[in-house]
């Protein structure tokens, strides 16, 4: 296994880890919404959803940057 393959493998693992932590935090925000909705109402629901969406978009941007900078 060459050094280049090892580097690419490491990049792929970090990309997938970032993606899944992103998706996980988005669903965590949605689950948090369900709990907050009972007590706080729709404002916190929208805010949590926007935060989850921002996290998801940020993760996608990081993923794309990592993909574009990796040597092909």
Helices and strands as residue ranges (DSSP letters): H 3-39, H 42-69
